[in-house]
Amino acid sequence: MGNKNPRGPAIKSPTDEQLKNLIARPVLAYIETVGISNPDDVVVDLGILAECCIRIEKTLDGGFDPNEECNNYKHAAVICFWLRKLKPFTIGNASTSHFLRAYVNETIAFFAAYMYLYDGKDNSERPRITPQFLKDFMVALRYHSYSPHALVQVFEALSIKTGIPEEN
């Protein structure tokens, strides 16, 4: 019979350096958006962040139809889901009253997924995210249930060029 793991090979915890590299740009985007002057005011629990990475990996390995390829939208959705769900971020002594201060985990989770999808693409290929969309979606992420499958639909919908003229 042997000593086989029925769930597949063990997933190693990422190093602290890998974790910092994963979230550095989304955290900086959050700091810029909210207007926090000291980046050290965003506190990251590396233990929780490591658990996020492990769960992201496990979900991508078995959380979707095994007959389907795991596309970028699924990957982004799973990143967003676990960062939002496990909440590895807090705000320290920042003196900003920006609305998104209260939604630090939701906002960084969204930025991480967005950057995963659109990193390296020029602005014409990226969906325009309005402040109102960001505000509304962060509230929705906090107070409504979003599975990884539901988030796939959100990220796919964001990428569709609708032909509706943008507001000035």
C-alpha positions in Angstrom: 0.0 0.0 0.0 2.7 2.5 0.8 2.5 5.9 2.4 0.9 7.9 -0.4 -0.7 11.3 0.2 -4.3 11.1 -1.3 -4.2 14.8 -1.9 -1.1 14.8 -3.9 2.4 16.0 -3.1 2.9 18.3 -0.1 2.9 22.0 -0.9 5.9 23.8 0.6 5.3 27.1 2.4 6.8 30.0 0.4 9.8 31.9 1.9 9.3 35.4 3.4 11.1 36.9 0.4 8.7 35.2 -2.1 5.7 36.4 0.0 7.1 40.0 0.0 7.6 39.9 -3.8 4.1 38.6 -4.3 2.4 41.5 -2.6 4.8 44.4 -2.9 3.2 46.0 -5.9 -0.4 45.5 -4.9 0.4 47.0 -1.4 2.1 50.0 -3.1 -0.9 50.5 -5.3 -3.1 50.5 -2.2 -0.8 53.0 -0.4 -1.0 55.3 -3.4 -4.7 55.0 -3.8 -5.5 55.6 -0.2 -2.8 58.3 0.4 -0.8 56.6 3.2 2.4 58.5 3.6 4.4 55.8 5.4 4.4 52.4 3.7 5.2 50.7 7.1 1.7 51.6 8.2 0.4 48.6 6.1 1.2 45.6 8.3 1.5 42.2 6.7 1.1 39.0 8.8 3.5 36.7 6.9 2.1 33.6 8.5 -1.4 34.3 7.2 0.1 35.4 3.8 1.9 32.0 3.6 -1.4 30.3 4.3 -3.0 32.3 1.5 -0.3 31.1 -0.9 -0.8 27.4 0.2 -4.5 27.7 -0.3 -4.1 29.4 -3.6 -2.0 26.5 -4.8 -4.3 23.8 -3.4 -7.4 25.5 -5.0 -5.7 25.8 -8.4 -4.7 22.1 -8.2 -8.2 20.8 -7.4 -10.8 23.5 -7.0 -11.9 23.7 -10.6 -13.1 21.2 -13.2 -10.0 18.9 -13.7 -10.9 18.7 -17.4 -10.6 22.4 -17.9 -7.4 24.4 -18.2 -6.8 26.8 -15.4 -6.7 30.2 -17.2 -5.5 33.5 -16.0 -9.0 34.6 -14.9 -9.2 31.6 -12.6 -5.8 32.2 -11.2 -6.6 35.9 -10.6 -9.9 35.0 -9.0 -8.3 32.5 -6.6 -5.6 35.0 -5.6 -8.3 37.6 -4.9 -10.5 35.1 -3.0 -7.9 33.9 -0.6 -6.2 37.2 0.1 -9.7 38.7 0.9 -10.8 35.7 2.9 -7.8 35.2 5.2 -7.1 38.9 5.6 -3.3 39.1 6.0 -3.2 43.0 6.0 -3.9 45.6 8.6 -3.4 49.3 8.9 -1.2 50.6 11.6 -0.9 54.3 12.5 -1.9 55.8 9.1 -3.7 59.0 9.5 -5.8 58.8 6.3 -9.5 59.0 6.3 -9.9 57.6 2.8 -12.9 55.3 2.3 -10.7 52.3 1.2 -8.7 52.4 4.5 -11.4 50.2 6.0 -11.2 47.8 3.1 -7.4 47.1 3.1 -7.7 43.3 2.4 -10.3 43.6 -0.2 -8.5 46.4 -2.1 -5.1 44.7 -2.0 -6.7 41.4 -3.0 -8.3 43.1 -6.0 -5.1 44.9 -7.0 -3.1 41.6 -6.7 -5.6 39.9 -9.1 -5.8 42.9 -11.5 -2.0 43.1 -11.6 -1.7 39.4 -12.2 -4.0 39.7 -15.2 -2.7 43.0 -16.7 1.0 43.3 -15.6 3.1 44.1 -18.6 0.2 45.2 -20.8 -0.2 48.7 -22.0 -3.1 50.9 -20.9 -5.2 50.2 -24.0 -5.4 46.5 -23.0 -6.3 47.2 -19.4 -9.9 47.8 -18.3 -10.4 51.2 -16.8 -11.2 51.0 -13.1 -13.2 54.0 -11.9 -13.1 55.1 -8.3 -16.8 54.4 -8.0 -16.4 50.8 -9.3 -13.5 50.3 -6.9 -15.6 51.6 -3.9 -18.7 49.6 -4.9 -16.7 46.4 -5.5 -14.7 46.6 -2.3 -18.0 46.9 -0.3 -19.4 43.9 -2.3 -16.3 41.8 -1.6 -16.6 42.6 2.1 -20.3 42.0 2.6 -21.3 39.5 0.0 -20.2 35.9 -0.6 -17.9 35.6 -3.6 -16.6 32.1 -4.5 -13.6 31.8 -6.7 -16.0 30.8 -9.5 -18.0 34.0 -9.0 -14.8 36.1 -9.1 -13.8 34.4 -12.4 -17.0 35.9 -13.9 -16.2 39.3 -12.5 -12.6 39.3 -13.9 -13.8 38.0 -17.3 -16.5 40.7 -17.4 -14.0 43.4 -16.6 -12.0 42.4 -19.6 -14.8 42.7 -22.1 -14.7 45.7 -24.3 -18.4 46.8 -24.3 -18.3 49.7 -26.8 -20.1 51.9 -24.3 -18.5 55.4 -24.3 -16.6 56.3 -21.2 -17.8 59.1 -19.0 -15.6 62.2 -19.0 
